[in-house]
């Protein structure tokens, strides 16, 4: 009897132990599974809008969206379509994103972005709840990733040259600025001053030309609050004997003047032939008076 009781007790204890083991394992599994594993991000997508003056925002195409591993190392890039939409490959090594298009600057951005100084880059701070099937929606409730707009800046300054030790302004110099979408031209005034009110958010190629001066060019000129002053060099018109054009013309003028003078003297004192002998007709004619008859008779 005691043996049976002991056997039954052991069986019950064993069964109870199994229950605790299974329950504990299930409980442990449940605790481990409370947080779903983070879904990997393979792509970022979003929308870029334009805000023209006094208008509602509208999609803008052709915005280059670039991901950066560091501020100097781009990782991948793509352009927005007609709906302002972009989708670009992502990697954990990526830390920054940028939005660029000529003549426009970024005015607003998603809450998952933080401006990184004045570099034009935005630091990524992604929220995993926005990731679906490996694509992270880089836009919040406002529905946009970035908002950009055309802004107006100023390029201004003076054009001058150096004569001796003096700085002399150049009037009527032609100043031209060119970007992928803008061409503007201005003339300098009597003080050599020029100015442009032009779209900012882009760099321009600038050229300056004036009669008698070497053409001046520069790339990467951007609108700024500081003046852009330009010094032109005079052209070196070396023509003959090391002289420039002006002095060469003076030399030829002197030679022509001397030639005319010599020719004039020659014509005035032109030799004539008399009995086969050449004489210079610069002497007055000699008049021989005939003796009167009565003188002869005497």
C-alpha positions in Angstrom: 0.0 0.0 0.0 2.8 2.4 1.0 4.6 1.5 -2.2 1.6 2.3 -4.3 1.1 5.6 -2.5 4.8 6.5 -3.0 4.6 5.6 -6.7 1.5 7.7 -7.2 3.0 10.6 -5.3 6.2 10.5 -7.4 4.1 10.4 -10.6 2.1 13.4 -9.4 5.3 15.3 -8.5 6.8 14.5 -11.9 3.6 15.6 -13.7 3.5 18.8 -11.7 7.2 19.5 -12.5 6.5 19.1 -16.2 3.7 21.6 -15.9 5.9 24.2 -14.3 8.7 23.6 -16.8 6.3 24.0 -19.8 4.6 27.0 -18.2 7.9 28.6 -17.4 9.2 28.1 -20.9 6.0 29.5 -22.4 6.2 32.5 -20.1 9.9 33.0 -21.0 9.0 32.8 -24.7 6.2 35.3 -24.3 8.5 37.8 -22.4 11.1 37.5 -25.2 8.5 38.1 -27.8 6.9 41.2 -26.3 9.0 43.4 -28.6 9.0 42.6 -32.3 12.5 42.6 -33.8 13.4 45.8 -35.6 12.5 45.7 -39.3 15.5 46.4 -41.5 15.4 49.5 -43.7 16.4 49.1 -47.3 14.9 52.2 -48.9 13.8 55.7 -48.0 10.9 57.3 -49.8 9.2 60.7 -49.5 7.9 63.8 -51.1 9.4 67.2 -51.9 7.2 70.2 -52.5 7.6 73.7 -53.7 6.0 76.8 -52.2 5.7 79.6 -54.7 4.8 83.0 -53.4 1.1 83.3 -52.4 0.4 79.7 -53.5 -0.3 76.3 -51.9 2.6 73.9 -52.0 3.0 71.8 -55.1 5.1 68.8 -56.1 8.4 69.7 -57.7 10.3 67.4 -60.1 14.0 67.2 -60.7 15.1 67.7 -57.1 18.3 65.7 -56.5 18.0 63.7 -53.2 21.4 62.5 -51.9 22.2 60.2 -49.0 25.6 60.7 -47.3 27.7 58.4 -45.2 29.5 61.5 -44.0 29.4 65.2 -44.9 32.0 64.6 -47.6 31.1 61.1 -48.8 27.9 60.6 -50.8 26.3 57.1 -50.7 23.4 57.2 -53.2 21.2 59.8 -55.0 18.0 60.0 -57.1 15.7 62.7 -58.5 12.1 63.4 -57.6 9.4 62.6 -60.2 6.5 64.8 -61.4 4.7 64.0 -58.1 7.7 65.2 -56.1 8.2 61.5 -55.0 11.6 59.9 -54.5 12.7 56.4 -53.4 16.4 55.9 -52.7 18.5 53.0 -51.5 19.4 53.1 -47.8 22.1 51.6 -45.6 22.9 51.8 -41.9 26.1 53.6 -42.8 24.0 56.6 -44.0 23.8 59.6 -41.7 22.7 62.6 -43.8 20.4 63.6 -46.6 20.3 66.6 -48.9 17.8 68.2 -51.4 19.3 70.3 -54.2 17.9 72.0 -57.3 19.1 75.2 -59.0 17.7 78.5 -57.8 15.9 76.9 -54.8 16.7 76.5 -51.1 15.2 74.3 -48.5 12.7 76.1 -46.2 11.2 73.2 -44.2 11.8 69.5 -43.5 10.3 66.4 -41.8 10.5 66.0 -38.0 12.9 63.1 -38.6 15.5 65.4 -40.0 17.8 67.8 -38.2 19.7 70.6 -39.9 23.5 69.9 -39.9 24.9 73.4 -39.7 25.2 75.5 -42.9 26.3 72.5 -45.0 22.9 72.0 -46.7 22.8 68.5 -45.2 20.2 67.1 -42.8 20.9 64.5 -40.2 18.7 61.5 -40.2 16.8 60.4 -37.1 14.6 57.6 -38.4 11.6 56.2 -36.5 11.1 52.5 -37.1 7.3 52.7 -36.9 7.4 54.4 -40.3 9.0 51.4 -41.9 6.8 49.0 -44.0 8.3 46.1 -45.9 11.8 47.5 -45.8 10.8 50.9 -47.0 10.9 53.8 -44.5 8.4 56.6 -45.1 10.5 59.7 -44.5 7.6 62.0 -44.0 5.4 62.8 -41.0 1.7 63.7 -40.7 2.3 66.8 -42.7 3.0 64.5 -45.7 6.3 66.0 -46.9 10.0 65.3 -46.5 11.2 68.7 -47.5 9.7 72.0 -48.7 11.8 74.2 -50.9 11.3 77.6 -52.5 12.9 80.0 -54.9 14.6 82.8 -53.1 16.2 86.0 -54.4 19.7 87.1 -53.5 22.1 89.8 -54.6 25.4 89.8 -56.5 27.1 93.2 -56.5 30.4 95.0 -56.6 32.7 97.1 -58.7 34.9 96.8 -61.8 38.1 98.7 -61.9 41.7 98.7 -63.2 45.1 99.9 -61.9 46.9 102.7 -63.8 50.2 103.5 -62.2 49.5 103.4 -58.5 45.9 104.6 -58.9 42.7 102.5 -58.9 40.4 103.7 -61.7 36.8 102.5 -62.1 35.7 101.2 -65.5 32.4 102.5 -66.9 30.2 100.5 -69.3 31.9 97.2 -68.5 29.6 94.2 -69.3 29.0 91.8 -66.4 27.2 88.5 -67.1 26.1 85.8 -64.7 24.9 82.3 -66.0 23.4 79.3 -64.2 21.6 76.3 -65.6 18.4 78.2 -65.7 19.3 81.9 -65.6 21.3 84.4 -67.7 21.5 88.0 -66.6 23.6 91.0 -67.9 24.4 94.4 -66.4 26.5 97.4 -67.2 28.8 99.2 -64.8 28.0 102.9 -64.0 30.5 105.8 -63.9 31.8 104.5 -60.5 32.3 101.0 -61.9 29.4 99.6 -59.8 27.1 96.7 -60.9 24.3 94.8 -59.2 22.1 91.7 -59.8 18.9 90.7 -58.0 19.0 87.0 -58.9 17.7 83.6 -57.7 19.8 82.3 -54.8 20.5 78.7 -53.9 22.7 78.2 -56.9 26.2 79.2 -58.1 26.9 81.3 -61.2 29.6 81.6 -63.8 30.5 85.3 -64.0 32.2 87.0 -66.9 33.4 90.7 -67.2 34.5 92.3 -70.4 35.4 95.9 -71.4 37.1 97.4 -74.5 40.9 97.4 -74.1 40.9 95.0 -71.1 41.5 91.2 -70.7 38.2 89.3 -70.3 37.7 88.1 -66.7 35.8 84.9 -65.7 35.0 83.0 -62.5 33.0 80.0 -61.4 31.0 79.3 -58.3 29.9 82.9 -57.6 26.9 82.9 -55.2 24.6 85.7 -54.0 26.0 87.2 -50.8 25.8 90.2 -48.6 29.4 91.0 -49.4 30.5 92.9 -52.5 32.4 91.1 -55.3 35.0 93.5 -56.6 36.8 92.8 -59.8 40.1 94.2 -61.2 40.7 94.0 -64.9 44.1 94.0 -66.7 44.8 96.1 -69.7 45.5 94.3 -72.9 49.1 94.1 -74.1 49.0 95.0 -77.8 52.6 94.4 -78.7 52.9 94.9 -82.4 56.4 96.0 -83.4 59.8 96.8 -81.8 58.2 95.9 -78.4 55.7 98.7 -78.7 52.0 98.4 -78.0 49.4 99.3 -80.6 49.1 102.9 -79.6 52.8 103.6 -79.7 53.2 101.5 -82.9 50.6 103.8 -84.6 52.4 106.8 -83.4 55.6 105.5 -84.9 54.0 104.8 -88.3 52.4 108.3 -88.2 55.8 109.8 -87.7 57.3 107.8 -90.5 54.5 108.9 -92.9 54.9 112.5 -91.8 58.6 112.4 -92.5 58.0 110.8 -95.9 55.6 113.5 -96.9 58.1 116.2 -95.8 60.9 114.6 -97.9 58.6 114.3 -100.9 57.5 117.9 -100.6 61.2 119.1 -100.5 62.0 116.9 -103.5 59.2 118.3 -105.5 60.2 121.9 -104.7 63.8 121.3 -105.5 63.3 118.9 -108.4 66.4 118.8 -110.7 66.0 119.9 -114.4 68.1 119.1 -117.4 69.9 121.9 -119.2 72.3 121.1 -122.1 72.6 117.6 -120.7 73.6 118.9 -117.3 71.3 118.3 -114.4 70.8 121.4 -112.3 68.7 122.1 -109.3 66.1 124.7 -110.0 66.3 126.4 -106.6 68.1 129.5 -108.1 66.3 132.5 -109.4 66.2 132.9 -113.2 69.0 135.2 -114.4 67.9 137.9 -116.8 70.6 139.1 -119.2 69.8 142.6 -120.5 70.8 143.3 -124.1 73.1 146.3 -124.5 71.6 149.2 -126.2 72.6 149.9 -129.7 74.0 153.3 -128.9 76.2 151.8 -126.2 77.6 149.4 -128.7 78.4 152.2 -131.1 80.3 154.0 -128.5 
